[in-house]
Amino acid sequence: MKKCSHLIVSLLLVVLLFSCSEQQDFGQYDDLEITPTYETSIFYVKTQESLINRISGLNFFTQDFNFDAFEEDLFAERVIEGVLTYELVNTTSKEIEITLEFLDENDTVLDTEFFQMDAAPTALLIREVAYGITGKSLDIITNTSKIRLSARNLGDNSSRSSLPDPAIILSSSAKFMVRLK
């Protein structure tokens, strides 16, 4: 009787093992696409009107920002598309111009973004620049190693805005889709 019950249990285990399993398809990995979207802030620059008033001449701000983030092979070889978003606020009494130059490692200009904004009161200026299939070439982004920001005062050096804490604020962010597999 003991042998018979062991035999029945063994047969049941064998039947359960084969009846509950499916053929595994390990080729599904080849069909898998992983394309996450990454977002990051690029820069934030704020210049007070009092500082602008102290600087004679048109140019009141020029700075180069080291920007090697897009040179990494993980990104450069796998980026599909993306958008750079710029936000500009001018609460000063000055009309301004801002130029952004995207430079490669040899300081060759790859692309330029130009902004002009009237004196306050002005609305928030938002600009989205697409890269990839529906926009500018991805080579601009993947080859950029430096961003040069230049700002010019097209107004005077004595007026003061009546708004509290008058300043020019430029910020930017990036959102890119990358193929991981």
C-alpha positions as a printed NumPy array, in Angstrom:
array([[  0.   ,   0.   ,   0.   ],
       [  2.86 ,   2.368,   0.824],
       [  4.472,   1.683,  -2.529],
       [  1.204,   2.302,  -4.316],
       [  0.64 ,   5.695,  -2.602],
       [  4.229,   6.761,  -3.404],
       [  3.686,   5.746,  -7.013],
       [  0.417,   7.716,  -7.234],
       [  1.998,  10.83 ,  -5.671],
       [  4.963,  10.597,  -8.047],
       [  2.666,  10.225, -11.057],
       [  0.577,  13.2  ,  -9.917],
       [  3.699,  15.342,  -9.541],
       [  4.89 ,  14.387, -13.043],
       [  1.453,  15.129, -14.536],
       [  1.267,  18.507, -12.696],
       [  4.756,  19.429, -13.78 ],
       [  4.068,  18.902, -17.473],
       [  0.463,  20.014, -17.593],
       [  1.048,  23.458, -15.943],
       [  4.016,  24.625, -17.938],
       [  4.068,  26.472, -21.232],
       [  6.694,  26.585, -23.865],
       [  8.995,  29.482, -22.928],
       [  9.783,  32.106, -25.574],
       [ 13.183,  33.598, -24.788],
       [ 13.202,  35.44 , -28.129],
       [ 10.919,  38.103, -26.613],
       [ 14.03 ,  39.98 , -25.473],
       [ 14.892,  40.72 , -29.103],
       [ 11.501,  42.459, -29.563],
       [ 11.836,  44.518, -26.366],
       [ 12.296,  48.295, -26.744],
       [ 13.37 ,  50.38 , -23.761],
       [ 13.215,  54.143, -24.391],
       [ 13.023,  56.156, -21.162],
       [ 12.789,  59.945, -21.168],
       [ 15.328,  61.858, -19.093],
       [ 14.758,  65.391, -17.83 ],
       [ 17.31 ,  67.756, -16.337],
       [ 17.93 ,  71.401, -15.625],
       [ 20.726,  72.936, -17.7  ],
       [ 21.279,  76.406, -16.239],
       [ 19.681,  79.189, -14.239],
       [ 21.031,  82.749, -14.487],
       [ 19.628,  85.762, -12.642],
       [ 21.019,  89.303, -13.019],
       [ 19.695,  92.15 , -10.88 ],
       [ 18.88 ,  95.478, -12.513],
       [ 21.185,  97.28 , -10.061],
       [ 24.118,  95.253, -11.439],
       [ 23.132,  96.053, -15.026],
       [ 23.059,  99.768, -14.154],
       [ 26.648,  99.598, -12.831],
       [ 28.082,  98.19 , -16.068],
       [ 28.786, 100.634, -18.873],
       [ 28.44 ,  99.486, -22.452],
       [ 25.988,  97.132, -24.043],
       [ 27.277,  93.747, -22.82 ],
       [ 26.486,  93.208, -19.163],
       [ 26.96 ,  89.444, -18.947],
       [ 29.041,  86.869, -20.814],
       [ 29.835,  83.419, -19.507],
       [ 30.815,  80.025, -20.899],
       [ 29.216,  76.983, -19.314],
       [ 31.08 ,  73.678, -19.592],
       [ 28.597,  71.205, -21.004],
       [ 29.858,  67.662, -21.493],
       [ 26.658,  65.903, -20.448],
       [ 25.694,  64.947, -23.991],
       [ 29.152,  63.685, -24.959],
       [ 28.791,  60.435, -23.009],
       [ 28.562,  57.448, -25.372],
       [ 25.536,  56.117, -23.491],
       [ 23.672,  59.257, -24.518],
       [ 25.312,  60.314, -27.777],
       [ 24.897,  56.942, -29.487],
       [ 21.394,  56.236, -28.212],
       [ 19.497,  59.54 , -28.139],
       [ 16.391,  59.496, -30.326],
       [ 14.897,  62.952, -29.892],
       [ 14.448,  65.717, -27.372],
       [ 13.511,  69.256, -26.483],
       [ 15.412,  72.11 , -24.851],
       [ 13.081,  74.535, -23.072],
       [ 14.073,  78.116, -22.26 ],
       [ 12.223,  80.472, -19.921],
       [ 13.055,  84.181, -19.918],
       [ 11.676,  86.793, -17.515],
       [ 12.531,  90.509, -17.659],
       [ 11.232,  92.648, -14.787],
       [ 13.798,  95.415, -15.41 ],
       [ 13.32 ,  98.765, -17.141],
       [ 15.679,  97.671, -19.919],
       [ 15.144,  96.091, -23.306],
       [ 17.523,  93.114, -23.515],
       [ 19.074,  90.705, -26.004],
       [ 20.375,  87.293, -25.055],
       [ 22.436,  85.036, -27.305],
       [ 23.202,  81.388, -26.581],
       [ 25.896,  79.711, -28.649],
       [ 26.413,  75.958, -28.64 ],
       [ 30.138,  75.257, -29.134],
       [ 32.078,  72.064, -29.796],
       [ 35.442,  71.254, -28.212],
       [ 37.228,  73.47 , -30.787],
       [ 34.965,  76.469, -29.984],
       [ 33.21 ,  76.11 , -33.342],
       [ 29.645,  77.438, -33.149],
       [ 27.219,  74.575, -33.836],
       [ 23.981,  76.474, -33.234],
       [ 22.681,  79.784, -31.878],
       [ 19.519,  80.791, -30.039],
       [ 18.642,  84.488, -29.934],
       [ 16.171,  86.158, -27.55 ],
       [ 15.006,  89.772, -27.446],
       [ 12.659,  91.079, -24.793],
       [ 11.169,  94.493, -24.098],
       [ 11.41 ,  96.25 , -20.743],
       [  8.922,  95.355, -17.993],
       [  6.094,  94.747, -17.809],
       [  6.539,  91.758, -20.089],
       [  5.124,  88.266, -20.134],
       [  7.129,  85.142, -19.517],
       [  8.856,  84.08 , -22.734],
       [  8.978,  80.296, -23.2  ],
       [ 10.72 ,  78.712, -26.174],
       [ 10.936,  75.002, -26.905],
       [ 13.521,  73.818, -29.42 ],
       [ 13.127,  70.266, -30.736],
       [ 16.033,  68.044, -31.763],
       [ 15.798,  64.794, -33.683],
       [ 13.277,  63.601, -36.232],
       [ 11.027,  66.685, -36.125],
       [ 13.587,  69.339, -35.213],
       [ 17.195,  70.394, -35.452],
       [ 19.989,  67.869, -35.928],
       [ 20.884,  65.726, -32.921],
       [ 24.547,  66.288, -33.867],
       [ 24.255,  69.775, -32.382],
       [ 23.431,  68.336, -28.975],
       [ 25.777,  65.365, -29.024],
       [ 28.761,  67.508, -30.083],
       [ 28.179,  70.448, -27.721],
       [ 30.853,  70.799, -25.055],
       [ 30.245,  74.43 , -24.084],
       [ 27.356,  76.892, -24.049],
       [ 28.216,  80.595, -24.271],
       [ 25.646,  82.993, -22.842],
       [ 25.87 ,  86.697, -23.726],
       [ 23.413,  89.365, -22.577],
       [ 23.131,  92.946, -23.828],
       [ 21.388,  95.966, -22.334],
       [ 19.625,  97.846, -25.143],
       [ 18.275, 100.422, -22.68 ],
       [ 20.052, 102.891, -20.423],
       [ 22.114, 102.551, -17.245],
       [ 20.082, 104.774, -14.945],
       [ 16.403, 103.795, -15.06 ],
       [ 14.856, 101.613, -12.362],
       [ 11.85 ,  99.347, -12.652],
       [  9.006,  99.957, -10.21 ],
       [  8.575,  96.2  ,  -9.759],
       [ 10.045,  94.562,  -6.649],
       [ 13.482,  92.955,  -7.077],
       [ 13.836,  93.785, -10.805],
       [ 15.98 ,  91.228, -12.626],
       [ 16.485,  89.234, -15.766],
       [ 16.112,  85.488, -15.28 ],
       [ 16.974,  82.88 , -17.897],
       [ 16.552,  79.211, -17.129],
       [ 16.635,  76.118, -19.289],
       [ 15.883,  72.443, -19.083],
       [ 16.244,  69.414, -21.317],
       [ 14.023,  66.419, -21.949],
       [ 15.425,  63.621, -24.143],
       [ 14.311,  60.145, -25.123],
       [ 17.107,  57.569, -25.151],
       [ 17.058,  54.028, -26.573],
       [ 18.581,  51.756, -23.931],
       [ 18.053,  48.576, -25.935]])
